Amino acid sequence: MLEIRKRKIITVTARDASLKRKVRHHLRTLGFSKSREGDLELDGDDKDIIRSVHGLQRNERLSASSDFLTRRGPSLLQHFASGREVDPATIRPVLQRIRTQTWQAELFRLASLTWSVPVSNGFGRRLRYLVWDAHNEKLIGLIAIGDPVFNLSVRDKLIGWDPQERAARLVNMMDAYVLGALPPYSALLGGKMVACLVRSREIYDEFARTYGTAVGIISGKEKNARLLAVTTASSMGRSSVYNRLKLDGVQYFSSIGYTRGWGHFHIPDSLFLELRDYLRSIGHRYADLHRFGQGPNWRLRTTRAALEALGFKDNLLRHGIQREVFLCNLAANATRILATGEGRPEISKLLRAREVAELALERWILPRSRRRPDYRSWTRDDLLPLLGSNHRIEQARRTS
């Protein structure tokens, strides 16, 4: 019996050492080093490291989606436009909410796989949309909003929340975790138009219908939630898409500051799964605690618990890469209601998606099309390299 226990201790210790080496090697590969105090330091440009981290995660997602891309890619690609199919003067954006287990959900998945930054599945409450061009029935872009992170200092400071106020009123906010346009619309500054569509009457009303009478998981009380504001964060530090996002004198997104450079973004899915398996092997409760209502902080807590169990300090989660945070107020008095919990949302000037799109076309898309007509050279086949040069998609298309 004693011999069996010794072997078990040796095995666990060997696994600990192996996983610790893997974590250290991964961080060095990304360009991180450690200071004397044990903090992470960047050995290169922030954006180079961001690209490196996202490149690794993106390759993991493409590899995991290989069968899906081969099976569904050929038929779904027909919904993407070639440049010559786009007439900027007649673009008519239409929002379509996505339901699970539909071909629209599959199209969202395929389109998001072309993103240079891997797309999250979202947490808790979420609304996802395809943005279509009704003129040619091609896909313009994607919108997905979900539960915001609980701790976001620049947001909380702007509103003036203490912890209790935040817990009570965060239900009236969401975070745009997917927001952007696809080629060739992206070359026409379509990303700005898609971002502005977040501030539309359709999304405000859809949120009220879906979550307005939802009951809190912990409190058990009806929240009477209204979508007062939406946050989003740039993926590469400063943002060129959300800056100066104003239409007809109305600010659609405003910069409110930067994140503190703390989180798990530099821990890829494959390494996270190993850390989670390690917690499971030592019987830690976080390993299998994830369920609806726990939100995006679960992965952060799980990663921290695993690193601490391995003997690391939690400052390994302080990566130091700051991201610009933006706020979109759907109600004119959103900040006041969020701060005090009192008042009715002022939404009389909240435009419908069609009206927002018309303003965006005049402000950005038409001028861009005249200055940069090279968008017309884009073809939907140019998407294939963005999907990892998946030659099996092309083979399937030829045989279908």
C-alpha positions as CSV (number, residue, x, y, z in Angstrom):
1,M,0.0,0.0,0.0
2,L,2.8,2.4,0.9
3,E,4.6,1.6,-2.4
4,I,1.4,2.4,-4.4
5,R,1.1,5.7,-2.6
6,K,4.7,6.6,-3.4
7,R,4.2,5.8,-7.0
8,K,1.1,8.0,-7.1
9,I,3.0,10.9,-5.5
10,I,5.9,10.5,-8.0
11,T,3.4,10.4,-10.9
12,V,1.6,13.6,-9.8
13,T,4.9,15.4,-9.2
14,A,6.2,14.4,-12.7
15,R,2.9,15.7,-14.3
16,D,3.2,18.9,-12.3
17,A,6.8,19.5,-13.5
18,S,5.9,18.7,-17.1
19,L,2.9,21.0,-17.2
20,K,4.9,23.8,-15.5
21,R,7.6,23.4,-18.2
22,K,4.9,23.6,-20.9
23,V,3.5,26.8,-19.4
24,R,7.0,28.4,-19.2
25,H,7.9,27.3,-22.8
26,H,4.6,28.7,-24.2
27,L,5.2,32.1,-22.6
28,R,8.8,32.3,-23.8
29,T,7.6,31.3,-27.3
30,L,5.1,34.2,-27.3
31,G,7.9,36.7,-26.4
32,F,7.3,37.0,-22.6
33,S,10.0,36.9,-20.0
34,K,9.8,37.3,-16.2
35,S,11.1,40.2,-14.2
36,R,12.9,39.8,-10.9
37,E,9.6,40.2,-9.1
38,G,8.1,37.4,-11.2
39,D,5.9,39.7,-13.4
40,L,5.6,39.1,-17.1
41,E,7.5,41.4,-19.4
42,L,7.2,41.9,-23.1
43,D,10.3,41.1,-25.2
44,G,8.7,42.6,-28.4
45,D,6.1,44.9,-29.7
46,D,2.7,44.5,-28.1
47,K,1.0,44.0,-31.5
48,D,3.5,41.4,-32.6
49,I,2.7,39.4,-29.4
50,I,-1.0,39.9,-29.9
51,R,-0.7,38.5,-33.5
52,S,1.4,35.6,-32.3
53,V,-1.1,34.7,-29.6
54,H,-4.1,35.0,-31.8
55,G,-2.3,33.1,-34.7
56,L,-1.8,30.1,-32.4
57,Q,-5.4,30.2,-31.2
58,R,-6.7,30.7,-34.7
59,N,-4.8,27.7,-36.0
60,E,-6.3,25.6,-33.2
61,R,-9.8,26.6,-34.1
62,L,-9.3,26.0,-37.8
63,S,-7.8,22.5,-37.1
64,A,-10.7,21.7,-34.7
65,S,-13.2,22.8,-37.4
66,S,-11.6,20.9,-40.3
67,D,-14.5,18.5,-40.7
68,F,-17.1,21.2,-40.5
69,L,-15.3,23.3,-43.1
70,T,-15.1,20.4,-45.5
71,R,-18.7,19.3,-44.9
72,R,-20.5,22.7,-44.9
73,G,-17.9,25.1,-46.4
74,P,-18.7,24.6,-50.1
75,S,-22.4,25.4,-49.8
76,L,-22.1,28.2,-47.3
77,L,-19.5,30.1,-49.4
78,Q,-22.2,31.1,-51.8
79,H,-23.5,33.6,-49.3
80,F,-20.3,35.6,-49.5
81,A,-20.0,38.4,-52.1
82,S,-17.4,39.0,-54.7
83,G,-16.6,42.6,-55.3
84,R,-18.4,42.9,-58.6
85,E,-21.6,41.8,-56.9
86,V,-21.5,44.8,-54.6
87,D,-23.0,48.1,-55.7
88,P,-22.2,50.6,-52.9
89,A,-25.1,52.9,-53.9
90,T,-27.7,50.1,-53.5
91,I,-26.4,48.4,-50.3
92,R,-29.4,47.7,-48.0
93,P,-28.3,46.2,-44.7
94,V,-30.8,44.0,-42.9
95,L,-30.4,42.4,-39.5
96,Q,-31.3,38.7,-39.0
97,R,-31.2,37.2,-35.6
98,I,-29.5,33.8,-35.4
99,R,-31.2,30.8,-33.9
100,T,-29.3,27.8,-32.7
101,Q,-29.2,24.6,-34.8
102,T,-29.9,26.5,-38.1
103,W,-27.9,27.0,-41.3
104,Q,-27.6,30.7,-40.3
105,A,-25.8,29.6,-37.2
106,E,-23.4,27.5,-39.3
107,L,-22.9,30.5,-41.6
108,F,-22.0,32.6,-38.5
109,R,-19.5,30.0,-37.5
110,L,-17.9,29.8,-40.9
111,A,-17.7,33.6,-41.3
112,S,-16.2,34.0,-37.8
113,L,-13.5,31.5,-38.7
114,T,-12.2,34.0,-41.3
115,W,-11.6,36.5,-38.4
116,S,-7.9,37.1,-37.6
117,V,-8.9,37.1,-33.9
118,P,-10.6,33.9,-32.7
119,V,-14.2,34.4,-31.9
120,S,-15.6,33.4,-28.5
121,N,-18.8,31.5,-28.1
122,G,-20.1,34.1,-25.7
123,F,-21.5,33.5,-22.2
124,G,-24.9,33.6,-20.6
125,R,-27.3,35.9,-22.4
126,R,-26.5,36.5,-26.0
127,L,-27.9,37.9,-29.2
128,R,-26.3,37.1,-32.5
129,Y,-27.0,38.6,-35.9
130,L,-26.1,38.2,-39.5
131,V,-26.0,41.5,-41.4
132,W,-27.3,40.9,-44.9
133,D,-27.2,43.1,-48.0
134,A,-30.8,42.8,-49.2
135,H,-29.9,44.1,-52.6
136,N,-27.7,41.1,-53.6
137,E,-28.6,38.7,-50.6
138,K,-24.9,38.5,-49.6
139,L,-23.4,38.6,-46.1
140,I,-22.1,42.0,-45.0
141,G,-21.0,41.2,-41.4
142,L,-21.6,39.8,-38.0
143,I,-22.8,41.1,-34.6
144,A,-22.8,39.2,-31.4
145,I,-23.5,40.7,-27.9
146,G,-23.3,38.8,-24.7
147,D,-23.0,39.2,-21.0
148,P,-20.2,41.7,-20.1
149,V,-17.3,40.9,-17.8
150,F,-18.1,41.6,-14.2
151,N,-14.9,43.6,-13.4
152,L,-14.1,46.3,-15.9
153,S,-12.6,49.3,-14.0
154,V,-12.9,51.9,-16.7
155,R,-16.6,51.2,-17.2
156,D,-17.3,51.1,-13.5
157,K,-15.4,54.3,-12.8
158,L,-17.2,56.1,-15.6
159,I,-20.6,55.1,-14.3
160,G,-19.6,55.6,-10.6
161,W,-20.5,52.1,-9.5
162,D,-19.7,50.5,-6.2
163,P,-19.7,46.7,-6.1
164,Q,-23.3,46.4,-4.9
165,E,-24.6,48.9,-7.6
166,R,-22.7,47.1,-10.3
167,A,-24.2,43.7,-9.2
168,A,-27.7,45.2,-9.3
169,R,-27.5,47.1,-12.7
170,L,-25.0,45.3,-14.9
171,V,-28.0,43.3,-16.2
172,N,-28.8,46.4,-18.3
173,M,-25.5,46.2,-20.2
174,M,-24.1,43.8,-22.8
175,D,-20.7,43.4,-24.5
176,A,-20.2,43.2,-28.3
177,Y,-17.7,40.3,-28.5
178,V,-18.2,39.9,-32.3
179,L,-18.5,43.0,-34.4
180,G,-17.3,43.6,-37.9
181,A,-17.7,43.3,-41.7
182,L,-16.5,40.7,-44.1
183,P,-14.7,41.2,-47.4
184,P,-15.4,43.0,-49.7
185,Y,-17.6,45.2,-47.5
186,S,-14.8,45.5,-45.0
187,A,-12.7,47.3,-47.7
188,L,-15.6,49.8,-48.0
189,L,-15.4,50.6,-44.2
190,G,-18.4,48.4,-43.7
191,G,-17.0,47.6,-40.2
192,K,-18.0,51.1,-39.1
193,M,-21.5,50.6,-40.4
194,V,-21.9,47.2,-38.7
195,A,-20.7,48.7,-35.4
196,C,-23.2,51.5,-35.6
197,L,-26.0,49.0,-36.1
198,V,-25.6,47.9,-32.5
199,R,-27.2,51.2,-31.6
200,S,-30.5,50.4,-33.4
201,R,-34.1,50.1,-32.3
202,E,-34.2,46.5,-33.5
203,I,-31.5,45.4,-31.2
204,Y,-32.9,47.4,-28.3
205,D,-36.4,45.8,-28.8
206,E,-35.0,42.3,-29.3
207,F,-33.2,42.5,-26.0
208,A,-36.4,43.7,-24.2
209,R,-38.4,40.8,-25.7
210,T,-35.8,38.2,-24.9
211,Y,-34.4,39.3,-21.6
212,G,-36.6,42.0,-20.3
213,T,-38.5,39.8,-17.9
214,A,-35.7,37.4,-17.2
215,V,-35.3,36.2,-13.6
216,G,-31.9,36.5,-11.9
217,I,-30.2,33.1,-11.3
218,I,-28.9,34.1,-7.9
219,S,-31.5,36.6,-6.7
220,G,-34.5,34.8,-8.2
221,K,-36.1,38.2,-8.9
222,E,-37.4,39.6,-12.2
223,K,-34.8,42.0,-13.5
224,N,-36.9,44.2,-15.8
225,A,-33.8,44.7,-17.8
226,R,-33.4,47.2,-20.7
227,L,-30.4,47.4,-23.0
228,L,-29.0,50.8,-22.0
229,A,-25.4,50.4,-23.2
230,V,-23.0,48.1,-24.9
231,T,-19.2,47.9,-24.5
232,T,-16.6,46.5,-26.8
233,A,-12.8,46.3,-26.7
234,S,-10.3,46.5,-29.6
235,S,-8.3,43.4,-30.3
236,M,-5.0,45.2,-31.2
237,G,-4.6,48.0,-28.6
238,R,-6.0,51.1,-30.2
239,S,-8.9,50.9,-32.7
240,S,-9.2,52.5,-36.1
241,V,-12.8,51.2,-36.5
242,Y,-14.5,52.6,-33.4
243,N,-12.7,55.9,-33.2
244,R,-14.6,58.9,-34.6
245,L,-17.7,56.7,-34.9
246,K,-20.3,59.5,-35.2
247,L,-23.3,59.9,-37.4
248,D,-25.5,63.0,-37.8
249,G,-24.0,64.5,-34.7
250,V,-24.6,61.4,-32.6
251,Q,-21.7,59.5,-31.0
252,Y,-22.2,55.8,-31.6
253,F,-19.1,54.5,-29.7
254,S,-16.9,56.5,-27.4
255,S,-13.5,55.5,-26.0
256,I,-13.6,55.3,-22.2
257,G,-10.0,54.1,-21.5
258,Y,-7.9,50.9,-21.5
259,T,-8.0,47.6,-19.8
260,R,-5.3,47.0,-17.2
261,G,-3.6,44.2,-19.1
262,W,-4.9,41.4,-16.9
263,G,-6.6,38.2,-18.2
264,H,-6.2,34.8,-19.9
265,F,-6.0,35.9,-23.5
266,H,-2.4,34.6,-23.7
267,I,-3.5,31.1,-22.6
268,P,-4.7,29.2,-25.7
269,D,-7.5,26.6,-25.7
270,S,-5.2,23.6,-25.8
271,L,-3.2,24.7,-22.8
272,F,-6.3,25.7,-20.9
273,L,-7.8,22.3,-21.4
274,E,-4.6,20.7,-20.0
275,L,-4.8,23.1,-17.0
276,R,-8.5,22.1,-16.5
277,D,-7.6,18.4,-16.7
278,Y,-4.9,19.0,-14.1
279,L,-7.5,20.6,-11.7
280,R,-9.8,17.6,-12.3
281,S,-7.0,15.2,-11.5
282,I,-6.4,16.8,-8.1
283,G,-10.2,17.1,-7.4
284,H,-10.4,20.9,-7.6
285,R,-14.0,22.1,-7.8
286,Y,-13.4,24.6,-10.6
287,A,-12.6,21.9,-13.1
288,D,-16.3,21.1,-13.8
289,L,-18.0,24.1,-12.4
290,H,-18.9,25.9,-15.6
291,R,-22.6,26.4,-16.2
292,F,-25.0,29.0,-17.4
293,G,-24.9,32.1,-15.3
294,Q,-21.2,32.0,-14.2
295,G,-20.1,34.2,-17.1
296,P,-16.8,34.8,-18.7
297,N,-15.0,35.1,-15.4
298,W,-15.1,31.3,-15.0
299,R,-12.2,30.7,-17.4
300,L,-10.1,33.3,-15.6
301,R,-10.8,31.7,-12.2
302,T,-10.1,28.2,-13.5
303,T,-6.8,29.3,-15.1
304,R,-5.8,31.1,-12.0
305,A,-6.6,28.1,-9.8
306,A,-4.6,25.8,-12.0
307,L,-1.5,28.0,-12.0
308,E,-1.7,28.5,-8.3
309,A,-2.0,24.8,-7.8
310,L,1.1,24.3,-9.9
311,G,3.0,26.8,-7.7
312,F,2.9,29.8,-10.0
313,K,2.0,33.3,-8.8
314,D,-1.2,34.8,-10.2
315,N,0.8,37.5,-11.8
316,L,1.2,35.2,-14.8
317,L,-2.2,36.4,-15.8
318,R,-1.0,40.0,-15.8
319,H,0.1,40.0,-19.5
320,G,0.4,43.8,-19.7
321,I,-1.3,44.2,-23.1
322,Q,-3.9,46.9,-22.8
323,R,-6.9,47.2,-25.0
324,E,-9.0,50.2,-25.8
325,V,-12.5,50.0,-24.4
326,F,-15.5,51.7,-26.1
327,L,-19.0,52.4,-24.9
328,C,-22.2,52.7,-26.9
329,N,-25.2,54.3,-25.2
330,L,-28.5,53.2,-26.6
331,A,-30.5,55.4,-24.3
332,A,-29.6,59.1,-24.1
333,N,-29.7,58.9,-20.3
334,A,-28.0,55.5,-20.0
335,T,-25.2,56.6,-17.7
336,R,-27.6,58.3,-15.3
337,I,-29.9,55.3,-15.0
338,L,-27.0,52.9,-14.6
339,A,-25.5,55.1,-11.9
340,T,-28.8,55.7,-9.9
341,G,-31.1,52.9,-10.9
342,E,-33.8,55.5,-11.5
343,G,-35.5,56.9,-14.6
344,R,-37.0,55.7,-17.9
345,P,-34.7,55.1,-20.9
346,E,-34.8,58.0,-23.3
347,I,-34.9,56.3,-26.7
348,S,-37.0,58.6,-28.8
349,K,-34.0,59.4,-31.1
350,L,-32.9,55.8,-31.4
351,L,-32.9,55.0,-35.1
352,R,-34.0,51.9,-36.9
353,A,-31.3,49.8,-38.6
354,R,-32.3,51.1,-42.1
355,E,-31.9,54.7,-41.0
356,V,-28.5,54.0,-39.4
357,A,-27.3,52.3,-42.5
358,E,-28.4,55.2,-44.8
359,L,-26.3,57.6,-42.7
360,A,-23.3,55.2,-42.7
361,L,-23.5,54.8,-46.5
362,E,-23.3,58.5,-47.0
363,R,-20.7,59.1,-44.3
364,W,-18.2,56.3,-45.1
365,I,-19.1,53.7,-47.7
366,L,-19.9,55.8,-50.8
367,P,-16.9,58.1,-50.4
368,R,-14.6,55.1,-49.8
369,S,-15.9,53.3,-52.9
370,R,-15.0,56.3,-55.1
371,R,-11.5,56.6,-53.5
372,R,-10.7,52.9,-53.4
373,P,-12.5,51.0,-56.2
374,D,-10.1,48.1,-55.8
375,Y,-12.7,46.3,-53.6
376,R,-14.2,45.1,-56.9
377,S,-11.2,42.7,-57.5
378,W,-12.1,40.6,-54.4
379,T,-13.7,37.2,-55.1
380,R,-15.3,34.9,-52.6
381,D,-12.5,32.3,-53.5
382,D,-10.1,34.7,-51.8
383,L,-11.7,33.6,-48.5
384,L,-10.1,30.1,-48.8
385,P,-6.7,31.3,-47.5
386,L,-8.4,32.9,-44.5
387,L,-9.8,29.5,-43.7
388,G,-6.4,28.0,-43.5
389,S,-5.9,27.2,-47.2
390,N,-8.2,24.3,-46.6
391,H,-7.7,22.4,-49.8
392,R,-10.5,19.9,-48.9
393,I,-13.1,22.7,-49.2
394,E,-12.0,23.3,-52.8
395,Q,-12.0,19.6,-53.5
396,A,-15.5,19.3,-52.1
397,R,-16.7,22.3,-54.1
398,R,-15.4,20.7,-57.4
399,T,-17.2,17.4,-56.7
400,S,-20.5,18.9,-55.4
